[in-house]
Amino acid sequence: EDYGHLLTSHISQFKRYPRIALRRGWEGQLTLEVRLDKSANILNISILNKSKYDILDKEAIKMIERAKPLPKPKNLKSDTFTVFIPIKFGLK
């Protein structure tokens, strides 16, 4: 299993749907680009393609913060690496 999948499933346990977005029926999808070092410390988080709602984008970043400590990657060749994490806020 690749590290991206491991990380995505770890982080998804920390998802909270913002209350205002729930009330208004807002849904969205975005992709986070997360740079990590080999100990899985976060170096940088950026949003690649934003959802239509700022609040969902901000929640995606908070979700990663809550998910610390992140699982450490195995067999890493480089000191830093980047993972792309798709996040979906859906009400179904």
PyMOL Python script that loads the backbone (N, CA, C, O; Angstrom):
from pymol import cmd

cmd.read_pdbstr("""\
ATOM      1  N   GLU A   1       0.851  -1.198   0.000  1.00  0.00           N
ATOM      2  CA  GLU A   1       0.000   0.000   0.000  1.00  0.00           C
ATOM      3  C   GLU A   1       0.883   1.243   0.000  1.00  0.00           C
ATOM      4  O   GLU A   1       1.868   1.308   0.734  1.00  0.00           O
ATOM      5  N   ASP A   2       0.534   2.214  -0.812  1.00  0.00           N
ATOM      6  CA  ASP A   2       1.411   3.379  -0.856  1.00  0.00           C
ATOM      7  C   ASP A   2       1.092   4.364   0.259  1.00  0.00           C
ATOM      8  O   ASP A   2       0.005   4.359   0.836  1.00  0.00           O
ATOM      9  N   TYR A   3       2.059   5.193   0.538  1.00  0.00           N
ATOM     10  CA  TYR A   3       1.974   6.096   1.688  1.00  0.00           C
ATOM     11  C   TYR A   3       0.837   7.111   1.554  1.00  0.00           C
ATOM     12  O   TYR A   3       0.208   7.481   2.546  1.00  0.00           O
ATOM     13  N   GLY A   4       0.581   7.552   0.335  1.00  0.00           N
ATOM     14  CA  GLY A   4      -0.516   8.493   0.092  1.00  0.00           C
ATOM     15  C   GLY A   4      -1.849   7.956   0.594  1.00  0.00           C
ATOM     16  O   GLY A   4      -2.622   8.677   1.225  1.00  0.00           O
ATOM     17  N   HIS A   5      -2.112   6.679   0.308  1.00  0.00           N
ATOM     18  CA  HIS A   5      -3.363   6.062   0.755  1.00  0.00           C
ATOM     19  C   HIS A   5      -3.408   5.934   2.273  1.00  0.00           C
ATOM     20  O   HIS A   5      -4.432   6.195   2.905  1.00  0.00           O
ATOM     21  N   LEU A   6      -2.284   5.529   2.842  1.00  0.00           N
ATOM     22  CA  LEU A   6      -2.186   5.397   4.289  1.00  0.00           C
ATOM     23  C   LEU A   6      -2.476   6.741   4.963  1.00  0.00           C
ATOM     24  O   LEU A   6      -3.243   6.822   5.923  1.00  0.00           O
ATOM     25  N   LEU A   7      -1.852   7.775   4.440  1.00  0.00           N
ATOM     26  CA  LEU A   7      -2.014   9.116   5.001  1.00  0.00           C
ATOM     27  C   LEU A   7      -3.449   9.616   4.845  1.00  0.00           C
ATOM     28  O   LEU A   7      -4.029  10.175   5.776  1.00  0.00           O
ATOM     29  N   THR A   8      -4.009   9.407   3.659  1.00  0.00           N
ATOM     30  CA  THR A   8      -5.378   9.854   3.399  1.00  0.00           C
ATOM     31  C   THR A   8      -6.362   9.187   4.352  1.00  0.00           C
ATOM     32  O   THR A   8      -7.251   9.848   4.889  1.00  0.00           O
ATOM     33  N   SER A   9      -6.210   7.883   4.564  1.00  0.00           N
ATOM     34  CA  SER A   9      -7.163   7.220   5.461  1.00  0.00           C
ATOM     35  C   SER A   9      -6.931   7.621   6.920  1.00  0.00           C
ATOM     36  O   SER A   9      -7.880   7.689   7.701  1.00  0.00           O
ATOM     37  N   HIS A  10      -5.681   7.885   7.289  1.00  0.00           N
ATOM     38  CA  HIS A  10      -5.402   8.367   8.647  1.00  0.00           C
ATOM     39  C   HIS A  10      -6.057   9.732   8.876  1.00  0.00           C
ATOM     40  O   HIS A  10      -6.731   9.947   9.884  1.00  0.00           O
ATOM     41  N   ILE A  11      -5.851  10.642   7.936  1.00  0.00           N
ATOM     42  CA  ILE A  11      -6.356  12.009   8.085  1.00  0.00           C
ATOM     43  C   ILE A  11      -7.886  12.050   8.062  1.00  0.00           C
ATOM     44  O   ILE A  11      -8.500  12.848   8.769  1.00  0.00           O
ATOM     45  N   SER A  12      -8.496  11.189   7.249  1.00  0.00           N
ATOM     46  CA  SER A  12      -9.955  11.247   7.117  1.00  0.00           C
ATOM     47  C   SER A  12     -10.685  10.946   8.431  1.00  0.00           C
ATOM     48  O   SER A  12     -11.852  11.304   8.590  1.00  0.00           O
ATOM     49  N   GLN A  13      -9.999  10.292   9.364  1.00  0.00           N
ATOM     50  CA  GLN A  13     -10.612  10.047  10.672  1.00  0.00           C
ATOM     51  C   GLN A  13     -10.804  11.330  11.477  1.00  0.00           C
ATOM     52  O   GLN A  13     -11.545  11.349  12.461  1.00  0.00           O
ATOM     53  N   PHE A  14     -10.136  12.398  11.055  1.00  0.00           N
ATOM     54  CA  PHE A  14     -10.178  13.654  11.803  1.00  0.00           C
ATOM     55  C   PHE A  14     -11.051  14.707  11.125  1.00  0.00           C
ATOM     56  O   PHE A  14     -11.029  15.881  11.495  1.00  0.00           O
ATOM     57  N   LYS A  15     -11.816  14.272  10.131  1.00  0.00           N
ATOM     58  CA  LYS A  15     -12.657  15.222   9.399  1.00  0.00           C
ATOM     59  C   LYS A  15     -13.848  15.650  10.249  1.00  0.00           C
ATOM     60  O   LYS A  15     -14.517  14.829  10.876  1.00  0.00           O
ATOM     61  N   ARG A  16     -14.090  16.941  10.253  1.00  0.00           N
ATOM     62  CA  ARG A  16     -15.314  17.474  10.846  1.00  0.00           C
ATOM     63  C   ARG A  16     -15.971  18.352   9.808  1.00  0.00           C
ATOM     64  O   ARG A  16     -15.314  19.167   9.160  1.00  0.00           O
ATOM     65  N   TYR A  17     -17.267  18.184   9.654  1.00  0.00           N
ATOM     66  CA  TYR A  17     -17.975  19.014   8.681  1.00  0.00           C
ATOM     67  C   TYR A  17     -18.322  20.328   9.364  1.00  0.00           C
ATOM     68  O   TYR A  17     -19.011  20.315  10.384  1.00  0.00           O
ATOM     69  N   PRO A  18     -17.871  21.457   8.840  1.00  0.00           N
ATOM     70  CA  PRO A  18     -18.203  22.737   9.481  1.00  0.00           C
ATOM     71  C   PRO A  18     -19.715  22.932   9.577  1.00  0.00           C
ATOM     72  O   PRO A  18     -20.445  22.702   8.613  1.00  0.00           O
ATOM     73  N   ARG A  19     -20.168  23.355  10.745  1.00  0.00           N
ATOM     74  CA  ARG A  19     -21.605  23.432  11.002  1.00  0.00           C
ATOM     75  C   ARG A  19     -22.344  24.322   9.997  1.00  0.00           C
ATOM     76  O   ARG A  19     -23.427  23.973   9.527  1.00  0.00           O
ATOM     77  N   ILE A  20     -21.750  25.467   9.676  1.00  0.00           N
ATOM     78  CA  ILE A  20     -22.408  26.378   8.731  1.00  0.00           C
ATOM     79  C   ILE A  20     -22.542  25.728   7.349  1.00  0.00           C
ATOM     80  O   ILE A  20     -23.540  25.924   6.656  1.00  0.00           O
ATOM     81  N   ALA A  21     -21.532  24.958   6.963  1.00  0.00           N
ATOM     82  CA  ALA A  21     -21.573  24.278   5.664  1.00  0.00           C
ATOM     83  C   ALA A  21     -22.657  23.211   5.661  1.00  0.00           C
ATOM     84  O   ALA A  21     -23.344  23.020   4.658  1.00  0.00           O
ATOM     85  N   LEU A  22     -22.811  22.512   6.791  1.00  0.00           N
ATOM     86  CA  LEU A  22     -23.876  21.517   6.915  1.00  0.00           C
ATOM     87  C   LEU A  22     -25.236  22.168   6.763  1.00  0.00           C
ATOM     88  O   LEU A  22     -26.087  21.707   6.001  1.00  0.00           O
ATOM     89  N   ARG A  23     -25.423  23.251   7.504  1.00  0.00           N
ATOM     90  CA  ARG A  23     -26.721  23.937   7.481  1.00  0.00           C
ATOM     91  C   ARG A  23     -27.076  24.448   6.099  1.00  0.00           C
ATOM     92  O   ARG A  23     -28.238  24.416   5.694  1.00  0.00           O
ATOM     93  N   ARG A  24     -26.077  24.916   5.383  1.00  0.00           N
ATOM     94  CA  ARG A  24     -26.327  25.493   4.062  1.00  0.00           C
ATOM     95  C   ARG A  24     -26.233  24.471   2.943  1.00  0.00           C
ATOM     96  O   ARG A  24     -26.460  24.794   1.777  1.00  0.00           O
ATOM     97  N   GLY A  25     -25.895  23.232   3.301  1.00  0.00           N
ATOM     98  CA  GLY A  25     -25.814  22.190   2.282  1.00  0.00           C
ATOM     99  C   GLY A  25     -24.621  22.335   1.350  1.00  0.00           C
ATOM    100  O   GLY A  25     -24.664  21.885   0.205  1.00  0.00           O
ATOM    101  N   TRP A  26     -23.560  22.962   1.836  1.00  0.00           N
ATOM    102  CA  TRP A  26     -22.368  23.148   1.004  1.00  0.00           C
ATOM    103  C   TRP A  26     -21.566  21.859   0.922  1.00  0.00           C
ATOM    104  O   TRP A  26     -21.320  21.189   1.926  1.00  0.00           O
ATOM    105  N   GLU A  27     -21.164  21.529  -0.304  1.00  0.00           N
ATOM    106  CA  GLU A  27     -20.309  20.377  -0.524  1.00  0.00           C
ATOM    107  C   GLU A  27     -19.116  20.830  -1.343  1.00  0.00           C
ATOM    108  O   GLU A  27     -19.167  21.855  -2.021  1.00  0.00           O
ATOM    109  N   GLY A  28     -18.059  20.068  -1.274  1.00  0.00           N
ATOM    110  CA  GLY A  28     -16.910  20.462  -2.078  1.00  0.00           C
ATOM    111  C   GLY A  28     -15.827  19.419  -2.072  1.00  0.00           C
ATOM    112  O   GLY A  28     -15.814  18.497  -1.256  1.00  0.00           O
ATOM    113  N   GLN A  29     -14.918  19.592  -3.009  1.00  0.00           N
ATOM    114  CA  GLN A  29     -13.772  18.718  -3.151  1.00  0.00           C
ATOM    115  C   GLN A  29     -12.545  19.578  -3.340  1.00  0.00           C
ATOM    116  O   GLN A  29     -12.591  20.611  -4.009  1.00  0.00           O
ATOM    117  N   LEU A  30     -11.445  19.146  -2.746  1.00  0.00           N
ATOM    118  CA  LEU A  30     -10.206  19.868  -2.951  1.00  0.00           C
ATOM    119  C   LEU A  30      -9.056  18.881  -2.843  1.00  0.00           C
ATOM    120  O   LEU A  30      -9.235  17.737  -2.424  1.00  0.00           O
ATOM    121  N   THR A  31      -7.890  19.337  -3.222  1.00  0.00           N
ATOM    122  CA  THR A  31      -6.694  18.510  -3.075  1.00  0.00           C
ATOM    123  C   THR A  31      -5.659  19.316  -2.321  1.00  0.00           C
ATOM    124  O   THR A  31      -5.348  20.454  -2.674  1.00  0.00           O
ATOM    125  N   LEU A  32      -5.132  18.699  -1.273  1.00  0.00           N
ATOM    126  CA  LEU A  32      -4.054  19.336  -0.526  1.00  0.00           C
ATOM    127  C   LEU A  32      -2.723  18.781  -1.002  1.00  0.00           C
ATOM    128  O   LEU A  32      -2.587  17.589  -1.278  1.00  0.00           O
ATOM    129  N   GLU A  33      -1.757  19.661  -1.091  1.00  0.00           N
ATOM    130  CA  GLU A  33      -0.386  19.255  -1.363  1.00  0.00           C
ATOM    131  C   GLU A  33       0.366  19.430  -0.048  1.00  0.00           C
ATOM    132  O   GLU A  33       0.494  20.545   0.460  1.00  0.00           O
ATOM    133  N   VAL A  34       0.859  18.331   0.494  1.00  0.00           N
ATOM    134  CA  VAL A  34       1.497  18.367   1.803  1.00  0.00           C
ATOM    135  C   VAL A  34       2.956  17.935   1.662  1.00  0.00           C
ATOM    136  O   VAL A  34       3.250  16.843   1.175  1.00  0.00           O
ATOM    137  N   ARG A  35       3.858  18.808   2.094  1.00  0.00           N
ATOM    138  CA  ARG A  35       5.289  18.463   2.091  1.00  0.00           C
ATOM    139  C   ARG A  35       5.669  18.008   3.486  1.00  0.00           C
ATOM    140  O   ARG A  35       5.362  18.663   4.482  1.00  0.00           O
ATOM    141  N   LEU A  36       6.341  16.876   3.530  1.00  0.00           N
ATOM    142  CA  LEU A  36       6.723  16.278   4.811  1.00  0.00           C
ATOM    143  C   LEU A  36       8.217  15.968   4.812  1.00  0.00           C
ATOM    144  O   LEU A  36       8.845  15.824   3.763  1.00  0.00           O
ATOM    145  N   ASP A  37       8.763  15.869   6.020  1.00  0.00           N
ATOM    146  CA  ASP A  37      10.117  15.329   6.102  1.00  0.00           C
ATOM    147  C   ASP A  37      10.008  13.835   6.407  1.00  0.00           C
ATOM    148  O   ASP A  37       8.906  13.304   6.545  1.00  0.00           O
ATOM    149  N   LYS A  38      11.148  13.164   6.510  1.00  0.00           N
ATOM    150  CA  LYS A  38      11.080  11.705   6.632  1.00  0.00           C
ATOM    151  C   LYS A  38      10.530  11.226   7.968  1.00  0.00           C
ATOM    152  O   LYS A  38      10.222  10.044   8.116  1.00  0.00           O
ATOM    153  N   SER A  39      10.400  12.128   8.952  1.00  0.00           N
ATOM    154  CA  SER A  39       9.752  11.776  10.217  1.00  0.00           C
ATOM    155  C   SER A  39       8.265  12.126  10.193  1.00  0.00           C
ATOM    156  O   SER A  39       7.591  12.066  11.221  1.00  0.00           O
ATOM    157  N   ALA A  40       7.763  12.486   9.029  1.00  0.00           N
ATOM    158  CA  ALA A  40       6.356  12.852   8.821  1.00  0.00           C
ATOM    159  C   ALA A  40       5.976  14.137   9.537  1.00  0.00           C
ATOM    160  O   ALA A  40       4.821  14.324   9.919  1.00  0.00           O
ATOM    161  N   ASN A  41       6.954  15.027   9.720  1.00  0.00           N
ATOM    162  CA  ASN A  41       6.628  16.374  10.199  1.00  0.00           C
ATOM    163  C   ASN A  41       6.199  17.204   9.001  1.00  0.00           C
ATOM    164  O   ASN A  41       6.794  17.114   7.927  1.00  0.00           O
ATOM    165  N   ILE A  42       5.163  18.013   9.190  1.00  0.00           N
ATOM    166  CA  ILE A  42       4.635  18.819   8.092  1.00  0.00           C
ATOM    167  C   ILE A  42       5.532  20.036   7.871  1.00  0.00           C
ATOM    168  O   ILE A  42       5.787  20.812   8.792  1.00  0.00           O
ATOM    169  N   LEU A  43       5.999  20.184   6.649  1.00  0.00           N
ATOM    170  CA  LEU A  43       6.824  21.336   6.284  1.00  0.00           C
ATOM    171  C   LEU A  43       5.969  22.414   5.646  1.00  0.00           C
ATOM    172  O   LEU A  43       6.193  23.607   5.850  1.00  0.00           O
ATOM    173  N   ASN A  44       4.993  21.981   4.876  1.00  0.00           N
ATOM    174  CA  ASN A  44       4.148  22.943   4.174  1.00  0.00           C
ATOM    175  C   ASN A  44       2.849  22.282   3.742  1.00  0.00           C
ATOM    176  O   ASN A  44       2.830  21.108   3.371  1.00  0.00           O
ATOM    177  N   ILE A  45       1.757  23.051   3.794  1.00  0.00           N
ATOM    178  CA  ILE A  45       0.464  22.577   3.282  1.00  0.00           C
ATOM    179  C   ILE A  45      -0.043  23.637   2.318  1.00  0.00           C
ATOM    180  O   ILE A  45      -0.128  24.813   2.671  1.00  0.00           O
ATOM    181  N   SER A  46      -0.373  23.232   1.125  1.00  0.00           N
ATOM    182  CA  SER A  46      -1.030  24.174   0.220  1.00  0.00           C
ATOM    183  C   SER A  46      -2.214  23.494  -0.441  1.00  0.00           C
ATOM    184  O   SER A  46      -2.271  22.269  -0.554  1.00  0.00           O
ATOM    185  N   ILE A  47      -3.159  24.316  -0.876  1.00  0.00           N
ATOM    186  CA  ILE A  47      -4.366  23.794  -1.517  1.00  0.00           C
ATOM    187  C   ILE A  47      -4.169  23.891  -3.018  1.00  0.00           C
ATOM    188  O   ILE A  47      -3.948  24.973  -3.563  1.00  0.00           O
ATOM    189  N   LEU A  48      -4.252  22.740  -3.680  1.00  0.00           N
ATOM    190  CA  LEU A  48      -4.040  22.728  -5.123  1.00  0.00           C
ATOM    191  C   LEU A  48      -5.269  23.218  -5.866  1.00  0.00           C
ATOM    192  O   LEU A  48      -5.219  24.232  -6.562  1.00  0.00           O
ATOM    193  N   ASN A  49      -6.361  22.506  -5.720  1.00  0.00           N
ATOM    194  CA  ASN A  49      -7.589  23.003  -6.343  1.00  0.00           C
ATOM    195  C   ASN A  49      -8.618  23.165  -5.243  1.00  0.00           C
ATOM    196  O   ASN A  49      -9.050  22.193  -4.624  1.00  0.00           O
ATOM    197  N   LYS A  50      -8.999  24.401  -5.013  1.00  0.00           N
ATOM    198  CA  LYS A  50      -9.892  24.717  -3.900  1.00  0.00           C
ATOM    199  C   LYS A  50     -11.305  24.230  -4.179  1.00  0.00           C
ATOM    200  O   LYS A  50     -11.706  24.031  -5.326  1.00  0.00           O
ATOM    201  N   SER A  51     -12.048  24.042  -3.088  1.00  0.00           N
ATOM    202  CA  SER A  51     -13.477  23.810  -3.226  1.00  0.00           C
ATOM    203  C   SER A  51     -14.095  25.191  -3.477  1.00  0.00           C
ATOM    204  O   SER A  51     -13.377  26.190  -3.530  1.00  0.00           O
ATOM    205  N   LYS A  52     -15.398  25.247  -3.628  1.00  0.00           N
ATOM    206  CA  LYS A  52     -16.025  26.556  -3.856  1.00  0.00           C
ATOM    207  C   LYS A  52     -16.139  27.356  -2.560  1.00  0.00           C
ATOM    208  O   LYS A  52     -16.475  28.540  -2.588  1.00  0.00           O
ATOM    209  N   TYR A  53     -15.860  26.712  -1.425  1.00  0.00           N
ATOM    210  CA  TYR A  53     -16.117  27.362  -0.143  1.00  0.00           C
ATOM    211  C   TYR A  53     -14.853  27.428   0.702  1.00  0.00           C
ATOM    212  O   TYR A  53     -14.221  26.419   1.016  1.00  0.00           O
ATOM    213  N   ASP A  54     -14.517  28.658   1.054  1.00  0.00           N
ATOM    214  CA  ASP A  54     -13.357  28.917   1.888  1.00  0.00           C
ATOM    215  C   ASP A  54     -13.362  28.095   3.177  1.00  0.00           C
ATOM    216  O   ASP A  54     -12.329  27.577   3.605  1.00  0.00           O
ATOM    217  N   ILE A  55     -14.533  27.986   3.781  1.00  0.00           N
ATOM    218  CA  ILE A  55     -14.640  27.296   5.073  1.00  0.00           C
ATOM    219  C   ILE A  55     -14.270  25.812   4.952  1.00  0.00           C
ATOM    220  O   ILE A  55     -13.685  25.240   5.872  1.00  0.00           O
ATOM    221  N   LEU A  56     -14.606  25.203   3.833  1.00  0.00           N
ATOM    222  CA  LEU A  56     -14.236  23.794   3.621  1.00  0.00           C
ATOM    223  C   LEU A  56     -12.729  23.664   3.396  1.00  0.00           C
ATOM    224  O   LEU A  56     -12.100  22.718   3.868  1.00  0.00           O
ATOM    225  N   ASP A  57     -12.166  24.622   2.673  1.00  0.00           N
ATOM    226  CA  ASP A  57     -10.717  24.612   2.440  1.00  0.00           C
ATOM    227  C   ASP A  57      -9.968  24.744   3.767  1.00  0.00           C
ATOM    228  O   ASP A  57      -9.001  24.025   4.019  1.00  0.00           O
ATOM    229  N   LYS A  58     -10.425  25.669   4.608  1.00  0.00           N
ATOM    230  CA  LYS A  58      -9.775  25.868   5.908  1.00  0.00           C
ATOM    231  C   LYS A  58      -9.916  24.639   6.791  1.00  0.00           C
ATOM    232  O   LYS A  58      -8.983  24.269   7.504  1.00  0.00           O
ATOM    233  N   GLU A  59     -11.074  24.010   6.745  1.00  0.00           N
ATOM    234  CA  GLU A  59     -11.307  22.806   7.548  1.00  0.00           C
ATOM    235  C   GLU A  59     -10.373  21.674   7.116  1.00  0.00           C
ATOM    236  O   GLU A  59      -9.907  20.903   7.955  1.00  0.00           O
ATOM    237  N   ALA A  60     -10.102  21.571   5.829  1.00  0.00           N
ATOM    238  CA  ALA A  60      -9.207  20.521   5.333  1.00  0.00           C
ATOM    239  C   ALA A  60      -7.821  20.672   5.958  1.00  0.00           C
ATOM    240  O   ALA A  60      -7.189  19.683   6.331  1.00  0.00           O
ATOM    241  N   ILE A  61      -7.359  21.901   6.069  1.00  0.00           N
ATOM    242  CA  ILE A  61      -6.046  22.151   6.678  1.00  0.00           C
ATOM    243  C   ILE A  61      -6.080  21.866   8.178  1.00  0.00           C
ATOM    244  O   ILE A  61      -5.144  21.283   8.725  1.00  0.00           O
ATOM    245  N   LYS A  62      -7.158  22.277   8.841  1.00  0.00           N
ATOM    246  CA  LYS A  62      -7.298  21.999  10.280  1.00  0.00           C
ATOM    247  C   LYS A  62      -7.314  20.495  10.540  1.00  0.00           C
ATOM    248  O   LYS A  62      -6.781  20.017  11.541  1.00  0.00           O
ATOM    249  N   MET A  63      -7.929  19.769   9.629  1.00  0.00           N
ATOM    250  CA  MET A  63      -8.037  18.327   9.746  1.00  0.00           C
ATOM    251  C   MET A  63      -6.652  17.677   9.790  1.00  0.00           C
ATOM    252  O   MET A  63      -6.415  16.750  10.564  1.00  0.00           O
ATOM    253  N   ILE A  64      -5.749  18.173   8.955  1.00  0.00           N
ATOM    254  CA  ILE A  64      -4.392  17.636   8.939  1.00  0.00           C
ATOM    255  C   ILE A  64      -3.670  17.981  10.236  1.00  0.00           C
ATOM    256  O   ILE A  64      -2.924  17.165  10.777  1.00  0.00           O
ATOM    257  N   GLU A  65      -3.899  19.202  10.731  1.00  0.00           N
ATOM    258  CA  GLU A  65      -3.292  19.600  11.999  1.00  0.00           C
ATOM    259  C   GLU A  65      -3.767  18.675  13.133  1.00  0.00           C
ATOM    260  O   GLU A  65      -2.975  18.258  13.979  1.00  0.00           O
ATOM    261  N   ARG A  66      -5.063  18.364  13.135  1.00  0.00           N
ATOM    262  CA  ARG A  66      -5.614  17.481  14.171  1.00  0.00           C
ATOM    263  C   ARG A  66      -5.094  16.054  14.051  1.00  0.00           C
ATOM    264  O   ARG A  66      -5.062  15.317  15.036  1.00  0.00           O
ATOM    265  N   ALA A  67      -4.691  15.668  12.854  1.00  0.00           N
ATOM    266  CA  ALA A  67      -4.283  14.280  12.591  1.00  0.00           C
ATOM    267  C   ALA A  67      -2.854  13.989  13.047  1.00  0.00           C
ATOM    268  O   ALA A  67      -2.400  12.847  12.968  1.00  0.00           O
ATOM    269  N   LYS A  68      -2.151  14.997  13.516  1.00  0.00           N
ATOM    270  CA  LYS A  68      -0.781  14.776  14.001  1.00  0.00           C
ATOM    271  C   LYS A  68      -0.806  13.930  15.259  1.00  0.00           C
ATOM    272  O   LYS A  68      -1.766  14.039  16.022  1.00  0.00           O
ATOM    273  N   PRO A  69       0.186  13.095  15.523  1.00  0.00           N
ATOM    274  CA  PRO A  69       1.319  12.834  14.625  1.00  0.00           C
ATOM    275  C   PRO A  69       0.901  11.972  13.439  1.00  0.00           C
ATOM    276  O   PRO A  69       0.093  11.054  13.576  1.00  0.00           O
ATOM    277  N   LEU A  70       1.450  12.275  12.298  1.00  0.00           N
ATOM    278  CA  LEU A  70       1.124  11.529  11.087  1.00  0.00           C
ATOM    279  C   LEU A  70       1.929  10.230  11.058  1.00  0.00           C
ATOM    280  O   LEU A  70       3.022  10.159  11.620  1.00  0.00           O
ATOM    281  N   PRO A  71       1.383   9.205  10.401  1.00  0.00           N
ATOM    282  CA  PRO A  71       2.153   7.958  10.284  1.00  0.00           C
ATOM    283  C   PRO A  71       3.442   8.208   9.503  1.00  0.00           C
ATOM    284  O   PRO A  71       3.463   8.984   8.547  1.00  0.00           O
ATOM    285  N   LYS A  72       4.501   7.547   9.918  1.00  0.00           N
ATOM    286  CA  LYS A  72       5.796   7.744   9.255  1.00  0.00           C
ATOM    287  C   LYS A  72       5.905   6.847   8.034  1.00  0.00           C
ATOM    288  O   LYS A  72       5.480   5.692   8.058  1.00  0.00           O
ATOM    289  N   PRO A  73       6.475   7.386   6.974  1.00  0.00           N
ATOM    290  CA  PRO A  73       6.672   6.565   5.768  1.00  0.00           C
ATOM    291  C   PRO A  73       7.827   5.587   5.964  1.00  0.00           C
ATOM    292  O   PRO A  73       8.777   5.868   6.695  1.00  0.00           O
ATOM    293  N   LYS A  74       7.731   4.447   5.306  1.00  0.00           N
ATOM    294  CA  LYS A  74       8.819   3.475   5.333  1.00  0.00           C
ATOM    295  C   LYS A  74       9.616   3.588   4.035  1.00  0.00           C
ATOM    296  O   LYS A  74       9.117   4.089   3.027  1.00  0.00           O
ATOM    297  N   ASN A  75      10.828   3.126   4.076  1.00  0.00           N
ATOM    298  CA  ASN A  75      11.704   3.068   2.886  1.00  0.00           C
ATOM    299  C   ASN A  75      11.777   4.378   2.114  1.00  0.00           C
ATOM    300  O   ASN A  75      11.605   4.398   0.896  1.00  0.00           O
ATOM    301  N   LEU A  76      12.027   5.452   2.814  1.00  0.00           N
ATOM    302  CA  LEU A  76      12.090   6.735   2.130  1.00  0.00           C
ATOM    303  C   LEU A  76      13.513   7.012   1.665  1.00  0.00           C
ATOM    304  O   LEU A  76      14.466   6.863   2.429  1.00  0.00           O
ATOM    305  N   LYS A  77      13.646   7.413   0.415  1.00  0.00           N
ATOM    306  CA  LYS A  77      14.972   7.677  -0.131  1.00  0.00           C
ATOM    307  C   LYS A  77      15.405   9.123   0.129  1.00  0.00           C
ATOM    308  O   LYS A  77      16.587   9.385   0.354  1.00  0.00           O
ATOM    309  N   SER A  78      14.472  10.043   0.099  1.00  0.00           N
ATOM    310  CA  SER A  78      14.846  11.452   0.207  1.00  0.00           C
ATOM    311  C   SER A  78      14.470  12.022   1.572  1.00  0.00           C
ATOM    312  O   SER A  78      13.730  11.401   2.335  1.00  0.00           O
ATOM    313  N   ASP A  79      14.989  13.205   1.865  1.00  0.00           N
ATOM    314  CA  ASP A  79      14.742  13.843   3.163  1.00  0.00           C
ATOM    315  C   ASP A  79      13.344  14.448   3.251  1.00  0.00           C
ATOM    316  O   ASP A  79      12.735  14.486   4.320  1.00  0.00           O
ATOM    317  N   THR A  80      12.858  14.909   2.135  1.00  0.00           N
ATOM    318  CA  THR A  80      11.508  15.480   2.113  1.00  0.00           C
ATOM    319  C   THR A  80      10.739  14.873   0.958  1.00  0.00           C
ATOM    320  O   THR A  80      11.328  14.388  -0.008  1.00  0.00           O
ATOM    321  N   PHE A  81       9.440  14.903   1.063  1.00  0.00           N
ATOM    322  CA  PHE A  81       8.610  14.385  -0.021  1.00  0.00           C
ATOM    323  C   PHE A  81       7.246  15.067   0.031  1.00  0.00           C
ATOM    324  O   PHE A  81       6.884  15.703   1.021  1.00  0.00           O
ATOM    325  N   THR A  82       6.518  14.920  -1.039  1.00  0.00           N
ATOM    326  CA  THR A  82       5.227  15.578  -1.182  1.00  0.00           C
ATOM    327  C   THR A  82       4.150  14.531  -1.420  1.00  0.00           C
ATOM    328  O   THR A  82       4.336  13.596  -2.198  1.00  0.00           O
ATOM    329  N   VAL A  83       3.019  14.703  -0.738  1.00  0.00           N
ATOM    330  CA  VAL A  83       1.875  13.837  -1.006  1.00  0.00           C
ATOM    331  C   VAL A  83       0.690  14.715  -1.379  1.00  0.00           C
ATOM    332  O   VAL A  83       0.557  15.843  -0.905  1.00  0.00           O
ATOM    333  N   PHE A  84      -0.160  14.177  -2.230  1.00  0.00           N
ATOM    334  CA  PHE A  84      -1.373  14.864  -2.651  1.00  0.00           C
ATOM    335  C   PHE A  84      -2.545  14.150  -2.014  1.00  0.00           C
ATOM    336  O   PHE A  84      -2.725  12.946  -2.199  1.00  0.00           O
ATOM    337  N   ILE A  85      -3.342  14.891  -1.264  1.00  0.00           N
ATOM    338  CA  ILE A  85      -4.425  14.287  -0.511  1.00  0.00           C
ATOM    339  C   ILE A  85      -5.758  14.855  -0.981  1.00  0.00           C
ATOM    340  O   ILE A  85      -6.062  16.024  -0.743  1.00  0.00           O
ATOM    341  N   PRO A  86      -6.554  14.016  -1.654  1.00  0.00           N
ATOM    342  CA  PRO A  86      -7.878  14.476  -2.069  1.00  0.00           C
ATOM    343  C   PRO A  86      -8.827  14.457  -0.866  1.00  0.00           C
ATOM    344  O   PRO A  86      -8.853  13.491  -0.104  1.00  0.00           O
ATOM    345  N   ILE A  87      -9.597  15.520  -0.706  1.00  0.00           N
ATOM    346  CA  ILE A  87     -10.552  15.598   0.401  1.00  0.00           C
ATOM    347  C   ILE A  87     -11.902  15.980  -0.164  1.00  0.00           C
ATOM    348  O   ILE A  87     -12.037  16.918  -0.951  1.00  0.00           O
ATOM    349  N   LYS A  88     -12.889  15.226   0.262  1.00  0.00           N
ATOM    350  CA  LYS A  88     -14.234  15.466  -0.241  1.00  0.00           C
ATOM    351  C   LYS A  88     -15.174  15.726   0.926  1.00  0.00           C
ATOM    352  O   LYS A  88     -15.230  14.949   1.880  1.00  0.00           O
ATOM    353  N   PHE A  89     -15.901  16.813   0.838  1.00  0.00           N
ATOM    354  CA  PHE A  89     -16.964  17.093   1.799  1.00  0.00           C
ATOM    355  C   PHE A  89     -18.278  16.851   1.077  1.00  0.00           C
ATOM    356  O   PHE A  89     -18.680  17.629   0.212  1.00  0.00           O
ATOM    357  N   GLY A  90     -18.941  15.764   1.445  1.00  0.00           N
ATOM    358  CA  GLY A  90     -20.197  15.422   0.789  1.00  0.00           C
ATOM    359  C   GLY A  90     -21.250  15.107   1.825  1.00  0.00           C
ATOM    360  O   GLY A  90     -20.939  14.573   2.890  1.00  0.00           O
ATOM    361  N   LEU A  91     -22.485  15.431   1.525  1.00  0.00           N
ATOM    362  CA  LEU A  91     -23.558  15.272   2.514  1.00  0.00           C
ATOM    363  C   LEU A  91     -24.370  14.004   2.325  1.00  0.00           C
ATOM    364  O   LEU A  91     -25.321  13.766   3.069  1.00  0.00           O
ATOM    365  N   LYS A  92     -24.008  13.176   1.330  1.00  0.00           N
ATOM    366  CA  LYS A  92     -24.803  11.968   1.118  1.00  0.00           C
ATOM    367  C   LYS A  92     -24.407  10.867   2.077  1.00  0.00           C
ATOM    368  O   LYS A  92     -24.978   9.777   2.036  1.00  0.00           O
TER     369      LYS A  92
END
""", "prot")
cmd.dss("prot")
cmd.show_as("cartoon", "prot")
cmd.util.cbc("prot")
cmd.orient("prot")
